Amino acid sequence: MAREKEEMGYFRVPADDEYPYDRLGHFIRHLAPEGFTEITADEAAELNEAIARQTQSAPRAPARQSVSIDLQPLQDQIDALAQTVIGHAKTLDQHDAEVKAVNLSVTEYLKGQKDIGGGEG
């Protein structure tokens, strides 16, 4: 569903800190931000041409240079830490197995004591 032409309008967007020149906007009239001035289609065309001239003559921002960062030292540190964590996990598993064995042996001992004592208690 197309909007009626009367609902739309061209607006002069005032210069600000980011853009040092006026810009052109095309908004639904009742939704245009405050501070934007409605202009005619002819004024919009003139403003568009002026903007094109300004932006063509404005100095271009320098092209971004790609920066190459060697991440290998960080990867080496991560690998070393991973090996340390794996070593700790293995040690923890060994201790866990030892604790389970002691628990099992204590449980068996207590069962034997209960059987010897006649099942009391």
Protein Blocks (a to p, Z undefined) as FASTA:
>chain_A
ZZdfklpccddddddfklmcdcdddddfklpcghiacddfklmmmmmmmmmmmmmmpccd
dddddddddfklmmmmmmmmmmmmmmmmmmmmmmmmmmmmmmmmmmmmmmmmmmmnoopZ
Z
